[in-house]
Amino acid sequence: MKKWIKTMTVVMGTTLLLSACNTSNTAKNQESNASGSSDGYEKTTIRLAYNLPQDHHISKGIEQFAKDVTEKSNGAVNVQVYPAGQLLSDKDMNQSILTGGVEMGVNSATLWASTVPAMGIFDVPYVFTNYEKAGEAINGEFGDKLRVAMEEKGAKVLLFADYGFAQFANNKRPLKSPEDFKGLKIRSIGDIPSEMIKAYGASPVFMGGGEVYMALQRNTVDGATSGTTAMLQRKYDEVAKYLTINNYSYLEFLLAVNLDFWNRLPEKTQALLTEEAKETEEWIRQQAQAEDERTAKQLEEKGMEVYVVPEEDISVWKEAAKPAWDAFHKTGGDLGKELLKMVDKE
């Protein structure tokens, strides 16, 4: 009898202990749910918009960034991606980021130049002529100065996304020197490149990327400048015979976040976003060179006649593009001039 009572006492004690533990765990879970945290992350939703095609290497990197942040936070930091202009056009993107209409967005440095004039340096011809130098500059003092300038306007740069180098395609003749541009009508991608096109003796024409194919087909323009990734995606090989590889402009896109929103995020969430952005930036930079090489080769295989400007001739192209440098001196402000000195010295 005593043995039975003793056994029951132990069982009841164990049951009460387990019950107390369960009650404690339930209370903790309820407290966690009430505060909206998971694995130490406070619950938040981040809308991320971009305009590039979903199969572009930048898009793939951004999609993976969003997926990794969401998964590593166990769903607490939910990054919702709106690709290919579904939420915002590239023209509306920057203002929406600055006003908090959207938390994050990817847009070109060319378009950010209207907010931070010095950002137009990526359009200045032959500032960067290889991937390594561009990466070193962006990861160093050069990039830091641009990040500070963006924050002063209300946006934090999470990463620089390398699009790759801009080239020239046309359907008239091989462009083996600046003189070969004379008399041509060339679709431009910005004010600074337009100054270079004019300096080469051609006429710049502004139009959206989606309009170029038809314009080349109808001879509205004789040629266009873009990256070879876009040329392949938009089938330039069907309407342009000649491709000149001269790496005149290193095109950059920025993943930017509204600064006020960023400052309200917990440090743990900021650390996660920063870490994943760094890894994504490195991956995109590696892909930029690989994609440039792959797509240029494919365009050649599809019938385009490709001319690669010899490295020793680049100085001639750069000297002929001096009016574009002069234009940036006027529009890039003091920071623009400082950045030009930094890269020119290198």
N, C-alpha and C positions, 0 to 999 in steps of 0.2 A: 504493500500500500504506500509506504513512504517513498519507495523507489518510483512508483507511478506518479506520485505527486511531484517528486523532484523533476522527473522527465517532463511533465506538463508545464512546470514552472519555466524550464529552459526553452521549451517550444514557444510558450507565450511571450517570453522575453525576446526571443529572436524575431518573432512576428511583429512585436511592437517596434523593434529596432529597424526592421526592414520598412515598416509602415512610415516610421519617422523619416527615413532616408528618402522614400518615395515622395513624401509630402514636401521635403526640402527641395528635391530635384524639380518637382512640379512647380514650386514657387519660383525657383530660379528660371525655369523655362518661361513661365508667365511673365516674369520681370523682363527677360530677354526679348520676348515678343512685344511686350508693351513699349520697350525703348527702341524697337525696330533694329536690333543688332543681330549679327550672325557671324560666328567665328571672330568676334571682335570688330567686325565692320558694321557701321551704321548703314541702314538701308537707304539707298538713294538711286534715282533713275537719271541716267545721263543720255540725252539725245545727241547723236553724232551724225552729221550730214556731210555728204560729199557728192561731187558731180561727175567724176571720172567713170568710164565704163567699169563694170564689175570684174572684168577679166584683166584689167590693168594691174601691173605688179604693185603699184601704190595701193590700189583698192584691196588687193589680196592681203597686203600687210595690215591695213587698217581693220579689215574684217577679223583677222586673227587677233589683233590687239584687243578688240572689243570682246571677242570670245574668251580670251585668256583672262582678262580682268573680271569678267562675269563669273567664270568658273573658279578662279582662285579665291574669290570672295564668297564662294558658295552661294552665288546669286544675289548677295546683298547689294553689291554695286552693279546695277543692271545697265549695261551700255546698249542702248537701242540704236541700231544703224539704219540710216535712210540713204540708200545709194542712188547714184546716177540721176541726181536732181529731183528725186521724189519729193523732198521736203522744201528745198531752197535752190534757186538758181545761183550760179557763181557770182552774178552781179549783186544779189541780195544777201549772200552769205556773210560777208564781213560785218555789215551793219547789224545783222541778227545776232552774231556772236557778241559784239560790243554792247548791245542793249539787253542781252540776256534772253532774246527770243528763242535761241537755241543754246545749249550748254557748250557743245563742241562742234567744230567744223573743219573740213579740209579745203583749202583754197590756194591758188597760186600766189607766189611772191609778187608777180606782176600786178595782180589786183590789190594786194596789200600795200603796194607802193603809193596808192592814193591816200592811205592813212599814215604810213611810215615811209616817206619819200626815199630814204636810204635803202629800203628793201628792193628798189629798182636796180640795185647793183648787179643782181643776177641776170639782168637783161643787157648789161654792158658787154659789148663784144670782146671776147678773148680775155676776160678777167680770169676765168679758169679754163684750162685746156686739157686737164686730165682729172680723173676721178679721185686720185689720192690727194692732190692739192686741195680740191674742193672739200673733201671730208675733213682734212686737217684744219682748214680755216673755220668750217662750221662748228667743229668740236672745240675750237679754241677761242681766243679773245675776239676774233672777228664775229663769230656767232653769238658770243655773250653780249656784245654791244647791240646787236639787232634784237636779242631777246629783251634786253632792258628797254629799248625804244618801244617795243610792242607793249610791254607792261605799262609804260607811261600812258599809253592810249587806252588801256583797259583789257588787254588780251594777253594771256600767257601762252608762249609757244611750248607745247609738249614735245614736238619733234619736227625736224626738217625732213621732208620726204623727197628724196632725189628722183626726179622724173627722168633725167638723162640729158644728153646734149641735143641741141637743136641743129637741124641741117637744112639743106635746100633741095627741093624737087622742082623740075620744070619740064615743059614739053617742047622747048624750042632748040636748045643746044647745050652741050656740056659747059658747065661753069667752072673753068680751071683757073680763073683769075678774076679780080674785082671788075676788070674792064668788060668781061663777058656779060655782065648784068645790064649793060647800057640798053635802054629802050624797052626793057621788060616790065611787065606789071606783076608784082609779087605780093601775095597775101602775107600780111604782117601779123605779129602777135602782140604788139605793144608799141608805145611811143619811141622808146630807145631803139629797138630793132628797126623801126621805120626810118630813123635818122641814118642808120647804117645803110639801109637799102637805097635811100636817096643819095648817100655819099658814093655808092657804087654805080650810080647812074640809072637806077631803076625807079619805078613808081610804086610806093607801098599802097596796098588796098586792105582796108579792115573788113573782116567778115568772121562769122562764127565758124568753128571747126567743122560743124555739120554741113556747111554750105560749100566747102572747098571742092569736093568731088564734082559737083555740078558745074561750078565755076571753071574748073580746069577742062571739063568735058565740052563746055560751050565756048571756051576761049575768052571768058570774061576776065580771067587772069591767065598769065603765062606760067606762073609757078607759085610755090608757097613754101613757107618755112614752118617746120614742126619737128617733133622728135620722130625717129623712125618707127617707134612703137605705134604712134597714132597714124603714121602714114600707112603702115601695114593693116591696122584695124579698119581704116577708112578707104582702103583699096586704091591708094594713089597709083599703084603700078598699072592700073587699068587706064589711067588718064594722063600720066606723066611718064616720059621716057627716061629722063636723066635725074640722077641723084648725086649731089655733091656732099661729101663728108668733110666738114671743116670745123666741127665742134666749137661754133662761135659763141654759144650761150648755154650755160649749165642751168637748166630749168629746175626750179625748186617749188615745192608745195609745202604748206605749213599745216600741221594739226594744232589748232589753237583752241583755247578754252576761255570762257568769260572769266575775267580775273576775280570779280566779286564772288561768283559761284565757287571758284577754286579756293579762295580764302576762307570760305565757310565749311569746306570739307575737313573732316578729321585728319590728323597727321597720318594715321595708318592708311587711309584711303589715298591721300596724296602720294605716299611712299609707293603704294602698289601701282598707281597710274604712272608715276615717274619711272619706275623700274621696267614696266612693260613697254613704255614708250621708247626707252633707250634701246631695248632689244629689237623693237620693231624698226627703229631708225637704222640700226646696223644692217638688219636683214634687207630693208628696202634699198640701201646704198649698194649692197652686193648685187641685188637683182638689177639695178639700173644699168650697170656695165654689161651684165650678161644679156639683158633684154636688148640693149642697143646693138650689141654684136649679132645676136640671133636675128633680130628683125631686119637689120641691114643686109644680112646674108640672104634672108628669105626674099626681100625685095629684088635682089640681084637674080636670084633663082627664078623669080616670076617675070624676068625680062627687062628690069631697069638697068640702064648703063651707069655703073657706079664709078665715081672719081673720088679718090681719097687725097686730100691736099697734103703734100709732104710737110713734115714738121718744120723743115727749114724754110718753107714758104709762108708760114703762118704770120711772120713779122710783117710781110708785105700786106696781107689782108688786114692785119691789126692797124697798121699805119693808115691805110685807106679808110678805115672806120673811125678815125679820130673825131669827126664831127659828132658821133654818138657819145663819145667820152665827154666832149665839150658840153653836150646837152645835159648829161647827167651831172656835171659840175654845177650847172645852173639849177637843176631840180632836186638833186639829192641832199641839199643842205650841208651843214658842217660835218655831220656824221658821215654822209655819203663821201665827201672829200677825204675824210680820215680813213675810211675803209678802202678807198681806191689807192691811197698811199701805202696802206698795209699790204694789199695784194700785189701792187706793182713792184714794191720792194722785194717781195718774195720771188 
